[in-house]
Amino acid sequence: MANLRDIRRRIKSVKNTSQITKAMQLVAAAKMKKAQDQAIAGRDYADRLNEVLVNLKENISEEDHVLLKQPGGKKELILVVSTDKGLCGGLNTNLLKKVRAEMGEDADVVTVGRKLRTSLGKLGHNIVSDWEVADPTPFADAKPIGAYLTDQFLEGNYSAVKVAFTNFETTLTQTPWVQQLLPVQESALAEKRSYEGMGRTGEVGETARRDYVFEPSPEGVLDSLLPLYINYQVYQMILEARASEHSARMVAMKAATDNAEQMIKDLTLEYNKVRQAAITSELLEITTAMKAME
């Protein structure tokens, strides 16, 4: 009977765990929908902003703006956007592998999210700044981060500024990416910034090539537009990371709930077998005693 008590306790424990993972799955699903809508809603604006920059680039040279020129620094600065909480599968692990594979040995790190800040710190990487953003993330939270990265680049301390984040593709697919932010590359200006299948560059279509009239001048417009472009890229990447986080957590919690339910079925079957064996053993003892009394 002691064995039966142990099995009952295990079944109760697994049921309690299943209730927790089910609740976390529902919460993650609600947050996932909001995060996905926010990320997808920003993609059209990113595309339109890119169209204007493409036309601006055709009217100026790279020497006309400091954010387009290669600076004199030697080190890289990389912004790593991870999660504040765990229980989201291999999302952070995959991003960490991608970051370590592409970052230089002497690169400095700026972090958003506690998970990879802790991991990168333990691995000995130099973390120069850490930022916190709300969930859902407003543009006001991302703008200071973009301004900080721009200032660090303009001071000439770094040869490039990159952003490592997890790109949201579908609920089941999230891909880690490391994207150069500064200096703004011509190839980056010419690609479709929808963040769908990011990394596959392609020429902007003919509909993007329109006749714009820039006032007071292309250079003046570029001075105002490039900081907005950089800040919005940081913002959109954070939105993609948040959508990826909640999608991965929802899938992970669903898998945990399914595994718990299967374990409950297996334990219940084992419990019934042990109980049946105990009843059979008691019946045999009773029958044996009756025969002995005859």
C-alpha positions as CSV (number, residue, x, y, z in Angstrom):
1,M,0.0,0.0,0.0
2,A,3.0,2.3,0.6
3,N,3.7,2.1,-3.2
4,L,0.1,3.1,-4.0
5,R,0.5,6.2,-1.7
6,D,3.6,7.2,-3.5
7,I,1.9,6.9,-6.9
8,R,-1.1,8.9,-5.7
9,R,1.3,11.7,-4.5
10,R,3.1,11.7,-7.8
11,I,-0.3,12.0,-9.7
12,K,-1.4,14.9,-7.4
13,S,2.0,16.6,-7.9
14,V,1.9,16.3,-11.7
15,K,-1.7,17.5,-11.8
16,N,-0.7,20.6,-9.8
17,T,2.2,21.2,-12.3
18,S,-0.2,20.7,-15.2
19,Q,-2.5,23.4,-13.9
20,I,0.4,25.9,-13.5
21,T,1.7,25.2,-17.1
22,K,-1.9,25.4,-18.5
23,A,-2.4,28.8,-16.8
24,M,1.0,30.0,-18.1
25,Q,0.1,28.8,-21.6
26,L,-3.1,30.8,-21.6
27,V,-1.3,34.0,-20.3
28,A,1.4,33.6,-22.9
29,A,-1.2,33.1,-25.7
30,A,-2.9,36.4,-24.7
31,K,0.4,38.3,-24.6
32,M,1.5,36.6,-27.8
33,K,-1.5,37.9,-29.8
34,K,-0.9,41.5,-28.6
35,A,2.9,41.2,-29.3
36,Q,2.4,39.7,-32.8
37,D,-0.1,42.4,-33.7
38,Q,2.2,45.2,-32.5
39,A,5.2,43.7,-34.4
40,I,3.3,43.2,-37.7
41,A,1.6,46.6,-37.5
42,G,5.1,48.3,-37.4
43,R,6.4,46.5,-40.5
44,D,4.5,48.7,-43.0
45,Y,5.9,51.9,-41.5
46,A,9.4,50.4,-41.6
47,D,8.9,49.7,-45.3
48,R,7.6,53.2,-46.1
49,L,10.5,54.8,-44.1
50,N,12.9,52.6,-46.1
51,E,11.4,53.8,-49.4
52,V,12.1,57.4,-48.5
53,L,15.7,56.6,-47.5
54,V,16.3,54.7,-50.8
55,N,15.3,57.8,-52.7
56,L,17.4,60.0,-50.4
57,K,20.4,57.7,-51.0
58,E,20.2,58.3,-54.7
59,N,20.5,62.0,-54.2
60,I,23.5,62.1,-51.9
61,S,26.8,60.4,-51.4
62,E,28.0,58.4,-48.4
63,E,30.3,61.2,-47.4
64,D,27.3,63.6,-46.8
65,H,26.4,62.1,-43.4
66,V,28.5,60.8,-40.5
67,L,26.1,57.9,-39.9
68,L,26.8,56.6,-43.5
69,K,30.6,56.8,-43.2
70,Q,32.9,54.2,-41.8
71,P,34.4,55.5,-38.5
72,G,37.9,55.0,-37.2
73,G,37.1,52.7,-34.2
74,K,38.3,49.1,-34.1
75,K,35.8,47.5,-31.7
76,E,32.2,46.5,-32.3
77,L,29.3,47.4,-30.1
78,I,26.4,44.9,-30.1
79,L,22.9,45.3,-28.6
80,V,21.6,42.0,-27.4
81,V,17.8,41.8,-27.0
82,S,16.8,38.8,-24.9
83,T,14.0,38.0,-22.4
84,D,13.5,39.0,-18.8
85,K,12.0,35.6,-17.9
86,G,12.7,32.0,-18.8
87,L,10.4,29.1,-19.7
88,C,10.5,29.9,-23.4
89,G,12.3,26.9,-24.8
90,G,15.6,27.4,-26.5
91,L,15.0,31.0,-27.5
92,N,17.7,32.6,-25.5
93,T,20.1,29.7,-25.9
94,N,19.9,29.9,-29.7
95,L,20.4,33.7,-29.6
96,L,23.4,33.3,-27.4
97,K,25.0,30.8,-29.8
98,K,24.4,33.2,-32.7
99,V,25.9,36.2,-30.8
100,R,29.0,34.3,-29.8
101,A,29.5,33.0,-33.3
102,E,29.4,36.5,-34.9
103,M,30.7,38.9,-32.3
104,G,34.4,39.8,-32.1
105,E,36.6,38.9,-29.2
106,D,36.9,42.5,-27.9
107,A,33.3,43.6,-28.7
108,D,31.4,45.5,-26.1
109,V,27.8,44.5,-25.3
110,V,24.6,46.5,-24.5
111,T,21.8,44.3,-23.2
112,V,18.0,44.4,-23.1
113,G,16.7,41.6,-21.0
114,R,18.1,39.9,-17.9
115,K,18.6,36.4,-19.3
116,L,21.5,37.0,-21.7
117,R,22.8,39.8,-19.6
118,T,23.5,37.2,-16.9
119,S,24.9,34.7,-19.4
120,L,27.2,37.1,-21.2
121,G,28.4,38.4,-17.9
122,K,29.3,34.9,-16.7
123,L,31.1,34.3,-20.0
124,G,33.3,37.3,-19.4
125,H,32.0,39.7,-22.0
126,N,32.2,43.4,-21.3
127,I,28.7,44.8,-20.7
128,V,28.8,48.6,-21.0
129,S,25.1,49.3,-20.5
130,D,21.9,47.6,-19.6
131,W,18.4,48.7,-20.5
132,E,14.9,47.7,-19.4
133,V,11.8,48.1,-21.5
134,A,8.1,47.6,-20.7
135,D,6.0,44.8,-22.2
136,P,4.3,45.7,-24.5
137,T,7.1,48.1,-25.5
138,P,6.2,51.7,-26.4
139,F,8.4,53.6,-28.8
140,A,9.4,55.9,-25.9
141,D,11.3,53.0,-24.3
142,A,13.3,52.2,-27.5
143,K,14.2,55.7,-28.5
144,P,16.8,56.3,-25.7
145,I,18.5,53.0,-26.6
146,G,18.8,54.1,-30.3
147,A,20.1,57.5,-29.2
148,Y,22.7,55.9,-26.9
149,L,23.9,53.6,-29.7
150,T,24.1,56.5,-32.1
151,D,26.1,58.6,-29.6
152,Q,28.6,55.8,-29.0
153,F,29.1,55.4,-32.7
154,L,29.5,59.1,-33.3
155,E,32.2,59.3,-30.6
156,G,34.4,57.1,-32.8
157,N,34.8,54.4,-30.3
158,Y,33.3,51.6,-32.4
159,S,33.7,50.6,-36.0
160,A,30.2,49.1,-36.2
161,V,27.0,48.9,-34.1
162,K,25.0,45.6,-34.4
163,V,21.8,44.3,-33.0
164,A,21.2,40.7,-32.0
165,F,17.5,39.7,-31.6
166,T,15.1,36.9,-32.4
167,N,13.1,37.6,-35.5
168,F,9.5,36.5,-35.4
169,E,8.4,34.5,-38.5
170,T,5.5,32.3,-37.3
171,T,4.2,31.1,-34.0
172,L,6.3,28.0,-34.3
173,T,9.4,29.6,-36.0
174,Q,11.6,32.2,-34.5
175,T,15.1,32.9,-35.9
176,P,18.1,34.5,-34.2
177,W,19.6,37.3,-36.2
178,V,22.5,39.7,-35.9
179,Q,21.9,42.8,-38.0
180,Q,24.3,45.8,-38.5
181,L,22.7,49.0,-37.5
182,L,25.6,51.5,-37.9
183,P,27.0,52.7,-40.2
184,V,23.9,52.4,-42.3
185,Q,24.8,50.2,-45.2
186,E,23.6,50.8,-48.8
187,S,22.5,47.1,-49.0
188,A,20.4,47.6,-45.9
189,L,18.7,50.6,-47.4
190,A,17.9,48.6,-50.5
191,E,16.3,45.6,-48.9
192,K,12.7,45.1,-47.9
193,R,12.5,45.8,-44.2
194,S,9.5,43.7,-43.4
195,Y,11.5,41.4,-41.1
196,E,9.9,38.4,-42.9
197,G,12.7,36.1,-43.8
198,M,15.1,38.7,-42.7
199,G,18.6,38.5,-44.2
200,R,17.4,37.8,-47.7
201,T,18.2,41.1,-49.4
202,G,16.5,42.3,-52.6
203,E,16.1,45.3,-54.6
204,V,13.3,47.6,-53.8
205,G,10.5,47.4,-56.3
206,E,9.7,50.0,-58.9
207,T,6.7,51.2,-56.8
208,A,9.3,52.3,-54.1
209,R,11.1,54.6,-56.6
210,R,9.0,57.7,-56.6
211,D,9.8,61.3,-57.5
212,Y,10.2,63.0,-54.1
213,V,10.8,66.8,-53.6
214,F,13.0,67.3,-50.6
215,E,12.8,70.5,-48.6
216,P,15.0,72.2,-47.7
217,S,17.5,69.7,-49.3
218,P,18.2,66.0,-49.4
219,E,20.9,66.5,-46.8
220,G,18.7,68.4,-44.5
221,V,16.0,65.7,-44.7
222,L,18.6,63.0,-44.1
223,D,19.8,64.7,-41.0
224,S,16.3,64.5,-39.5
225,L,15.3,61.1,-41.0
226,L,18.4,59.0,-40.2
227,P,18.1,59.3,-36.4
228,L,14.4,58.3,-36.7
229,Y,15.3,55.4,-39.0
230,I,17.9,54.1,-36.4
231,N,15.5,54.5,-33.5
232,Y,12.7,52.8,-35.3
233,Q,14.9,49.9,-36.3
234,V,15.8,49.3,-32.7
235,Y,12.1,49.6,-31.7
236,Q,11.0,47.2,-34.4
237,M,13.7,44.6,-33.5
238,I,12.5,44.8,-29.9
239,L,8.9,44.2,-31.0
240,E,10.1,41.2,-33.0
241,A,11.9,39.8,-30.0
242,R,8.9,40.3,-27.8
243,A,6.6,38.5,-30.3
244,S,9.1,35.7,-30.5
245,E,9.4,35.4,-26.7
246,H,5.6,35.0,-26.1
247,S,5.2,32.7,-29.0
248,A,8.0,30.5,-27.8
249,R,6.7,30.5,-24.2
250,M,3.2,29.6,-25.3
251,V,4.5,26.6,-27.4
252,A,6.8,25.5,-24.5
253,M,4.0,25.7,-22.0
254,K,1.7,23.8,-24.3
255,A,4.3,21.0,-24.7
256,A,4.8,20.9,-20.9
257,T,1.0,20.6,-20.3
258,D,0.7,17.8,-22.9
259,N,3.6,16.0,-21.3
260,A,2.1,16.4,-17.8
261,E,-1.2,15.0,-19.1
262,Q,0.5,12.0,-20.6
263,M,2.4,11.4,-17.4
264,I,-0.8,11.5,-15.5
265,K,-2.2,8.8,-17.8
266,D,0.9,6.6,-17.4
267,L,0.9,7.0,-13.6
268,T,-2.9,6.3,-13.4
269,L,-2.3,3.1,-15.4
270,E,0.5,2.1,-13.2
271,Y,-1.6,2.8,-10.1
272,N,-4.4,0.6,-11.4
273,K,-2.0,-2.2,-12.1
274,V,-0.4,-2.0,-8.6
275,R,-3.9,-1.8,-7.0
276,Q,-5.1,-4.8,-9.0
277,A,-2.1,-6.8,-8.0
278,A,-2.6,-5.9,-4.3
279,I,-6.3,-6.9,-4.5
280,T,-5.4,-10.2,-6.2
281,S,-2.7,-10.8,-3.6
282,E,-5.3,-10.2,-0.8
283,L,-7.8,-12.6,-2.4
284,L,-5.2,-15.3,-2.7
285,E,-4.3,-14.9,1.0
286,I,-7.9,-15.1,2.0
287,T,-8.5,-18.2,-0.2
288,T,-5.4,-19.9,1.1
289,A,-6.5,-19.2,4.7
290,M,-10.0,-20.6,4.1
291,K,-8.6,-23.7,2.6
292,A,-6.2,-24.1,5.6
293,M,-9.2,-23.9,8.0
294,E,-11.2,-26.7,6.3
